[in-house]
Structure formats: C-alpha cells, structure tokens
Amino acid sequence: MTFPSFALDDLANLHESAQVEFKLAGGRDGQGQLPEDIWATYSSFANTLGGEIILGVKEERGHFSIEGIPAPLPVLRAFWEALDDDTQVSHNILAVSDVQIIEIMNKKVIRIHVPEALESLKPIYIGGNALTGTYFRVGDADLHASPRQVEILLRRARLCKLRALTAHTPKG
C-alpha cells in the first residue's frame, strides 16, 4: 500500500482524511503533552489502511496551523512507554523509523506513521478490551468497531495463526 504524500508546510492545503490526523499536543503548559485521544486514532489506522498522525498542528474552525511542540522528547517518551504497555494498547506495530521529529517553519512537530497491522495481529485495540477498544477509520473519523466486526477480526487472526502453524508442521 502506498501512502499519499502531503506537504506539512503547505498550510493552505492541510486537512484531515482517511489517512491523516492532526492533533495539537500542546499540554497545559504549552510545552507538549501526548493527547489522550491519540490511541483511538492509532487503533483505527492500524485496523484500516494505516495513516499518519501529526502532533503539533492546531485546528480552528476547519483551518489548520502548525503550532509545534516546544519540548517533543518528553512527548515521545510518553508515547513509546504507553505503546509498550499492553494495558494501554494491544500491540506495538511501529518501528523506531515510523516516528520522527520534523522541523517546519522553525517549529517541531512529531510525525507518526502507523502501518496497517498484519491480519494475524488484528484487532489492534486500546484499554485492554477488544470489544470496547477497537476502532476503524471512516473518512476523517475514528469510529468504534461493532462487536460483530471485532469478532470477524479475531476469527481472521486465529485463522492466520493456524495457517502459519500448519505450514511449519513437518509432514510425516
């Protein structure tokens, strides 16, 4: 799957889509804080087609502006700690190279590329419960998966794992 490219410094054309989500991540002190709703977007991208989460971009009445994150390293630390906590997120599907600090117009933003998860890992869910924490991306929104959708993903994952086991079983 190829991802549409977009230029973050093209302010007039910034918009959210099925594969792009902007979050301010300013925190109370304005220095930067991981947004709580990032995990629903992570789940939705992982369970759909993948996408890009950009932290440090403000939305106001449908217009986006790059605000930046003055102190991005604590935000990154919190992100990786939560991502590796299975009570927060079911699977970490990111490589180190999927997360970058980018400087645009002398402001730092964090770009997170979330690939589509392997079928054997789906659903990617949050909060320790697949039924209540699985999301899909529809347009520019993160939507809860229905119990039926979650069961389908779980069934497909079991089939993938079973196929992998039987493919590696010696025949005798």
C-alpha positions in Angstrom: 0.0 0.0 0.0 1.4 3.4 -0.9 0.6 6.4 1.1 -0.4 9.7 -0.4 2.3 12.3 0.2 1.4 15.6 1.6 3.5 18.7 2.5 3.1 19.8 6.0 4.5 23.3 5.2 1.6 23.8 2.6 -0.6 25.4 5.2 -3.4 26.4 2.8 -4.0 22.7 1.9 -3.7 21.0 5.3 -6.7 18.8 6.0 -7.5 15.6 7.8 -8.5 12.5 5.8 -8.8 8.7 6.0 -5.1 8.5 6.3 -4.1 11.8 8.0 -4.9 13.0 11.5 -3.7 16.2 13.2 -3.5 16.7 17.0 -2.3 19.8 18.9 -0.5 18.0 21.7 0.2 21.3 23.5 -0.5 20.3 27.1 -1.4 22.6 29.9 1.9 24.4 30.0 2.1 24.7 26.2 5.4 22.7 26.1 3.8 19.5 24.8 1.8 16.6 26.1 0.6 13.3 24.5 -3.1 13.7 23.6 -5.3 11.1 25.3 -7.3 10.5 22.0 -4.2 9.5 20.1 -4.8 5.8 20.9 -8.2 5.7 19.1 -6.5 7.1 16.0 -3.6 4.6 16.4 -6.2 1.7 16.6 -8.3 3.0 13.7 -5.3 3.4 11.4 -3.8 0.0 12.3 -7.2 -1.7 11.7 -7.9 0.1 8.4 -5.4 1.2 5.8 -2.7 2.8 8.1 -2.0 6.5 8.2 -0.1 9.5 9.6 -0.6 11.1 12.9 0.9 14.6 13.1 1.3 16.1 16.6 1.7 19.9 16.9 -1.0 21.0 14.5 -3.9 23.1 15.7 -7.4 23.0 14.1 -9.7 26.0 14.5 -13.0 26.1 12.6 -11.7 23.8 9.9 -8.4 25.5 9.4 -5.1 24.0 10.4 -2.0 25.8 11.7 1.4 24.4 12.7 1.8 25.3 16.4 4.7 23.0 17.1 5.8 21.2 20.3 8.5 23.1 22.1 9.6 20.1 24.1 9.0 17.0 21.9 11.2 14.5 23.7 9.0 14.0 26.8 6.0 13.6 24.5 7.9 10.9 22.6 9.0 9.2 25.8 5.4 9.1 27.0 4.3 7.8 23.6 6.7 4.9 23.5 6.0 4.0 27.2 2.3 3.8 26.5 2.8 1.9 23.2 4.7 -0.8 25.0 2.1 -1.1 27.8 -0.3 -3.8 26.8 -3.0 -2.5 29.2 -2.9 0.7 27.0 -2.5 -0.8 23.5 -2.8 -4.4 22.4 0.2 -4.4 20.1 3.1 -2.1 19.2 3.3 -2.4 15.4 5.7 0.6 14.9 9.4 0.6 14.1 11.6 3.3 15.5 11.8 4.8 12.0 8.0 5.2 12.0 8.3 8.1 14.4 10.1 11.4 13.6 10.5 14.9 14.9 10.3 17.2 12.0 11.0 20.9 12.0 8.7 23.1 9.9 8.8 26.9 9.9 11.2 26.7 13.0 8.6 24.6 14.9 8.9 21.0 15.8 6.1 18.5 15.1 6.0 14.8 15.6 5.1 12.6 12.7 3.9 9.1 13.4 3.4 6.7 10.6 1.0 3.9 11.6 1.1 1.0 9.1 -1.9 -1.3 8.6 -1.5 -4.2 11.1 -0.9 -7.7 9.9 -4.2 -9.6 9.8 -2.8 -12.0 12.4 -2.4 -9.1 14.9 -5.8 -7.5 14.4 -7.7 -6.1 16.0 -5.4 -3.5 17.4 -7.3 -2.2 20.4 -6.9 0.1 23.4 -7.7 -0.2 27.1 -7.2 -4.0 27.4 -10.6 -4.9 25.8 -11.0 -5.7 22.1 -14.8 -5.3 22.3 -14.7 -1.8 23.7 -11.4 -0.5 22.4 -11.3 -1.4 18.7 -11.6 1.4 16.2 -11.8 1.8 12.4 -11.1 4.9 10.3 -14.0 6.1 8.3 -13.3 9.3 6.4 -11.6 11.6 8.9 -13.2 10.0 11.9 -12.2 7.2 14.4 -15.3 5.0 14.9 -15.8 2.2 17.4 -16.0 -1.2 15.8 -19.1 -3.2 16.4 -18.9 -6.5 18.4 -19.5 -8.3 15.1 -16.6 -6.5 13.4 -14.3 -7.3 16.3 -15.3 -11.0 16.2 -14.6 -11.1 12.5 -11.1 -9.6 13.0 -10.4 -12.1 15.9 -11.6 -15.0 13.7 -9.3 -14.0 10.8 -6.4 -13.6 13.2 -6.9 -17.1 14.6 -7.1 -18.5 11.0 -3.8 -16.7 10.1 -2.1 -18.1 13.1 -3.5 -21.6 12.5 -2.3 -21.5 8.8 1.1 -20.4 10.0 1.3 -23.3 12.4 0.2 -25.9 9.9 2.6 -24.5 7.2 5.5 -25.2 9.6 4.4 -28.6 10.8 6.6 -31.4 9.3 4.6 -33.9 7.3 5.4 -37.4 8.0 
